[in-house]
């Protein structure tokens, strides 16, 4: 079976986008202050590292929504990868798991 290639996402400098990504399974983000503060620290660091301005965000128990304004279009995939990687490390550390995948591959952008 031939696998279809994904189209590259187009981001334009100064434009507003909604990004969303979902966990593989379960509800790894309970609504407790520890999770809230840890995730906010991760997204603040991601914003500082990459050309993206975060307007708003909401972390649900099994998915994440971000409203961003793109400053550097090429940095958006790295920005998302950083957030997904660091939150996965946090969840795995808190649940004492080794290298378990937390997020589904890819993300939606509107």
Secondary structure, DSSP 8 states (H G I E B T S, - for coil): ------------TT-EEEEEEEBSSS----S-HHHHHHHHHHHHHHHHHTTEEEEEEEE-SSEEEEEEEES-GGGHHHHHHHHHHHHHHHHHHHTT-SS---B-SS-EE-
